[in-house]
Amino acid sequence: MNDRSTALKQHALRLGRRASDPFARATASVRLLPDFVIVGAQRAGTTSLYKYLAQHPEVGRVRLGKGVHYFDTNADRSLIWYRSHFPIDASRVPLWRGPAHVGEGAPYYMFHPECPKRIDATLPEVKVIAILREPVERAHSQWVHETARSFEFLPFDQALRAEEERLSGQDAMLADPIGRSFSHQHHSYIARGQYASQVQRLWDTFGHDRVLIIPSQRLFAEPAATYLQTLSFLGLRSYKATFEVHNARSYAKIASADERFLTERFAASNERLVEMLGSDFDFRPT
């Protein structure tokens, strides 16, 4: 697709979103709320899994997107605004035909310290899905992604060493629904890979039974089996989907010095993660 056709497609999507907003808001009270949320991790396959699930005939899509970011960067918006993004609930509107289930996904939800309790307060029966990718690769992939979006201008090694200062003192600000931190969202290469504490926060908030943790290597090596496991977790019948990888990027291999630096930073969390989740989540170097 050339630049002109891409620009036209984006313009059409913006017009469609704007045109559908009044109807969506007016019917918000009879729209579904999510019964599942894919919370992360960033660059671990959340978009791919969301699109696999969205193929299921009983699962609806977020209006013009994957995630609404209601629990992180849009936490000051109203519940009516949030509900307006989801399909109409056919059980509440006579003669209406539509999906019975809907979910959304935002990879910042797992890392943002306030999101789990915000999700639980609004969606008290929601099921939560997290995908964990080997953290060294994930950190490098995030840097490539943020650089491509012009959200990062430092070389990778400098960005890693600047992270602690960039993220210093952010949690107090993020506790406010209107609190925002650009660096916490976009420059958190090491912090996002400290999975053990994030998984524990999910368990503390939702309990073990409402949380499914998936290793990203299994999602892409065995997509059909992982998809069926996820459907079972959500209480949905089996369905034959097609599996494509979404949002993948090609980029140069990580430098050995940066790999060693990150391996040291992730060592304690990786060891704890194996104790929590077992050998499928052993990201320690062999």
C-alpha positions in Angstrom: 0.0 0.0 0.0 1.5 3.4 -1.0 1.6 6.5 1.2 -1.5 8.1 -0.5 -3.7 5.0 -0.1 -2.5 4.6 3.5 -3.4 8.2 4.2 -6.8 7.8 2.6 -7.5 4.7 4.6 -6.6 6.5 7.8 -8.8 9.4 6.9 -11.7 7.1 6.2 -11.3 5.4 9.6 -11.3 8.8 11.3 -14.4 9.8 9.5 -16.1 6.5 10.3 -15.2 6.8 14.0 -16.5 10.4 14.2 -19.7 9.5 12.3 -20.5 6.5 14.6 -19.7 8.3 17.9 -23.2 9.9 18.5 -25.0 6.6 17.9 -22.5 4.6 19.9 -22.8 6.9 22.9 -26.6 7.1 22.7 -26.7 3.3 22.9 -24.0 2.8 25.4 -26.3 1.6 28.2 -27.3 -1.5 26.0 -23.7 -2.3 24.9 -21.6 -5.2 26.1 -18.8 -4.7 28.6 -15.7 -6.8 28.2 -15.6 -10.3 29.8 -11.9 -10.6 28.9 -9.0 -8.2 28.8 -5.5 -8.9 27.3 -3.3 -6.9 29.5 0.2 -7.4 28.0 3.1 -7.7 27.7 4.0 -5.2 25.1 5.7 -6.7 22.0 4.7 -10.2 23.1 1.8 -11.1 20.7 -1.2 -9.3 22.2 -2.4 -8.1 18.8 -2.1 -11.5 17.3 -4.0 -13.2 20.1 -6.7 -10.5 20.0 -7.3 -11.0 16.3 -7.4 -14.8 16.7 -10.1 -14.4 19.3 -12.0 -11.9 17.3 -12.5 -14.5 14.6 -14.7 -16.5 16.9 -18.4 -16.0 16.0 -19.4 -15.4 19.6 -16.7 -12.7 20.1 -17.2 -9.1 19.1 -14.6 -6.5 18.3 -13.7 -3.1 19.8 -15.1 -0.4 17.5 -12.3 0.5 15.1 -9.4 -0.9 17.2 -8.0 -3.4 19.7 -7.8 -1.4 22.9 -9.7 1.5 24.4 -7.0 2.4 27.1 -9.8 3.3 29.5 -7.9 2.0 32.5 -4.6 3.7 31.7 -4.4 6.8 29.6 -8.1 7.4 29.4 -8.9 6.7 33.1 -10.6 10.1 33.4 -13.2 9.3 30.8 -16.8 8.2 31.6 -18.1 4.7 31.7 -20.5 5.7 28.9 -17.5 6.6 26.7 -16.0 3.2 27.5 -19.1 1.2 26.7 -19.6 3.1 23.5 -16.6 1.2 22.0 -18.3 -2.2 22.2 -21.0 -4.1 20.3 -24.7 -3.9 21.3 -25.8 -6.6 23.7 -28.3 -8.7 21.7 -29.8 -10.1 24.9 -31.0 -6.5 25.8 -32.3 -5.4 22.4 -35.2 -7.3 20.7 -34.4 -8.7 17.3 -30.8 -7.5 17.4 -28.2 -10.1 16.4 -24.7 -9.8 17.6 -21.9 -11.4 19.6 -22.4 -12.5 23.2 -18.8 -11.8 24.3 -16.3 -9.0 23.8 -12.8 -8.2 25.0 -10.2 -5.6 24.6 -6.4 -5.4 24.8 -3.8 -2.9 25.9 -0.3 -3.9 26.7 0.2 -1.0 29.1 -2.5 -2.5 31.4 -0.2 -5.1 33.0 2.7 -2.7 33.6 0.7 0.4 34.8 0.5 0.0 38.6 -3.1 1.3 38.9 -4.7 -0.7 36.0 -5.4 -4.0 37.6 -7.5 -2.5 40.5 -9.2 -0.1 38.0 -10.1 -3.1 35.8 -11.4 -5.1 38.7 -13.6 -2.3 40.0 -15.3 -1.8 36.6 -15.3 -5.4 35.4 -15.6 -7.5 38.6 -16.0 -10.8 36.8 -13.5 -10.2 33.9 -10.9 -12.8 32.9 -7.4 -11.6 32.3 -4.9 -12.8 29.8 -1.2 -12.0 29.8 1.5 -13.0 27.3 5.1 -13.1 28.5 8.0 -12.9 26.0 11.7 -13.5 26.8 12.5 -10.1 28.4 15.8 -9.3 26.7 14.3 -9.8 23.3 11.1 -8.0 24.4 13.1 -4.9 25.6 15.0 -4.7 22.3 11.8 -5.1 20.3 10.2 -2.3 22.3 13.1 0.0 21.7 12.8 -0.7 17.9 9.1 -0.1 18.1 9.3 3.2 20.0 12.1 4.4 17.8 10.1 3.7 14.7 7.2 5.7 16.1 9.6 8.6 17.0 9.0 8.2 20.7 12.6 7.3 21.3 15.7 9.1 20.0 18.5 7.6 22.2 20.5 4.6 21.0 19.5 1.4 22.7 22.5 1.2 25.1 21.9 4.8 26.2 18.2 4.3 26.5 18.7 1.4 28.9 21.1 3.4 31.1 18.8 6.4 31.1 15.7 4.4 32.1 16.1 4.6 35.9 16.2 8.4 35.9 13.4 8.6 33.3 11.1 6.5 35.4 12.0 7.9 38.8 9.0 8.9 41.0 6.3 8.1 38.4 4.1 5.8 40.4 2.6 8.6 42.6 1.6 10.6 39.5 0.1 7.6 37.8 -2.2 7.0 40.8 -4.2 10.1 39.7 -6.7 9.2 36.9 -5.4 12.1 34.9 -1.7 11.3 35.6 0.4 10.6 32.6 4.0 9.6 32.2 5.4 9.5 28.6 8.6 7.7 29.8 6.7 5.2 31.9 4.7 4.2 28.9 7.3 4.4 26.2 10.8 4.1 27.8 10.3 1.2 30.2 12.5 -1.4 28.5 13.8 -3.0 31.7 10.9 -2.3 34.0 8.3 -4.0 31.8 10.4 -7.2 31.7 10.3 -7.6 35.5 7.4 -10.0 35.1 7.4 -11.6 38.5 6.1 -8.6 40.4 3.5 -7.8 37.6 2.1 -11.4 37.6 1.9 -11.3 41.4 -0.1 -8.0 41.2 -2.5 -9.7 38.7 -3.0 -12.7 41.1 -3.4 -10.4 44.1 -6.1 -8.5 42.3 -8.0 -11.1 40.3 -7.0 -14.4 41.9 -5.3 -17.3 40.1 -8.5 -18.7 38.4 -9.3 -15.5 36.5 -5.8 -15.1 35.1 -4.3 -17.0 32.1 -0.5 -16.5 31.5 0.8 -17.6 28.1 4.4 -17.9 27.0 4.8 -16.0 23.7 7.0 -18.7 22.2 4.1 -21.2 22.6 1.6 -18.7 21.1 3.7 -18.5 17.9 5.0 -22.1 17.8 1.7 -23.7 18.6 -1.0 -21.1 17.8 -3.9 -23.6 17.3 -3.3 -25.3 20.7 -2.8 -22.0 22.5 -5.9 -20.6 20.9 -8.0 -23.6 22.1 -6.5 -23.3 25.5 -7.6 -19.6 25.6 -11.1 -20.5 24.4 -11.4 -23.0 27.1 -10.3 -20.5 29.7 -12.9 -18.1 28.4 -15.7 -20.7 28.4 -16.1 -20.5 24.6 -16.7 -23.5 22.3 -13.9 -24.7 19.9 -13.6 -22.8 16.6 -11.2 -23.2 13.7 -9.4 -19.9 13.2 -6.5 -18.8 10.9 -3.3 -17.7 12.5 -1.1 -14.9 11.2 1.5 -13.0 13.1 0.7 -9.3 13.5 2.9 -6.2 14.1 6.1 -8.2 13.6 9.3 -6.2 12.8 12.6 -7.1 11.3 15.7 -5.6 13.0 19.3 -6.1 13.7 20.4 -8.5 16.5 21.0 -7.0 19.9 24.6 -6.2 20.8 26.3 -8.6 23.0 27.1 -6.0 25.7 23.5 -4.9 25.8 22.3 -8.5 26.1 24.7 -9.1 29.0 23.5 -5.9 30.7 19.9 -6.9 30.4 20.4 -10.5 31.4 21.9 -9.3 34.7 19.0 -6.9 35.3 16.4 -9.7 34.7 18.1 -12.4 36.6 16.2 -12.2 39.9 12.8 -11.7 38.3 13.4 -14.6 35.9 14.3 -16.9 38.8 11.2 -15.9 40.7 9.1 -16.4 37.6 10.1 -20.0 37.3 9.1 -20.6 40.9 5.7 -19.0 40.2 4.9 -20.4 36.8 7.1 -23.3 36.0 9.6 -24.2 33.3 7.6 -22.9 30.4 8.5 -19.5 31.7 12.2 -20.1 32.2 13.8 -17.1 30.5 17.2 -17.7 32.1 20.1 -18.1 29.6 21.2 -21.7 29.1 
